[in-house]
Amino acid sequence: MTEEDALIEEIRSLLEGAGLKLVELRLGRSRGSASARATIYAPGGTGTDECAKAHRLMLPILEGYFGKEPGIEVMSPGIDRALRNAGEWRVFAGRRVKALLKADADEGGNWIHGRIEEAGDEGVVLATDTGKRSLRFDELAKARLDSTREGD
């Protein structure tokens, strides 16, 4: 595990203890300045209070990592975030999503709508209107949160 990976895991654990989930963390250095860009998620809603809380919690750890105070940007994932990896599927377990299979992508495709029931390293199980559907990540062309069906 690299130093950066260990830092991300430390921050992930700290945020989880505060009821927040780390979706993504990007770290950067440029011309003597340091920056961190974090996307967080709170199951009850991710607003300015949650982002401010995450900022306060991360600041001391990031100062130690960079050796100075970095510029930190904290944001919510957005209502229709594209899901990029297995970790993001796990973060959003219980949420509504829509997914497009690679086999259907060329023809405009039929989106599969469902609620994430389980997500592992290789795939996901969605509860759809027609029953449970298991999908492997390698067969998906794209997927995103589906805010239009969140109340279903």
FENSULDA-V222691 format. One record per run of one state. SS is the DSSP state (@ for helix, = for strand, . for the rest). FROM is the first residue (numbers start at 0). TO is the last residue. If there is no record, write none. Layout:
# FENSULDA-V222691
ss=SS from=FROM to=TO
ss=SS from=FROM to=TO
This chain:
# FENSULDA-V222691
ss=. from=0 to=1
ss=@ from=2 to=16
ss=. from=17 to=19
ss== from=20 to=29
ss=. from=30 to=31
ss== from=32 to=40
ss=. from=41 to=46
ss=@ from=47 to=65
ss=. from=66 to=69
ss== from=70 to=75
ss=. from=76 to=80
ss== from=81 to=81
ss=. from=82 to=84
ss=@ from=85 to=90
ss=. from=91 to=94
ss== from=95 to=100
ss=@ from=101 to=104
ss=. from=105 to=110
ss== from=111 to=118
ss=. from=119 to=121
ss== from=122 to=127
ss=. from=128 to=129
ss== from=130 to=135
ss=@ from=136 to=138
ss== from=139 to=144
ss=. from=145 to=145
ss=@ from=146 to=148
ss=. from=149 to=151
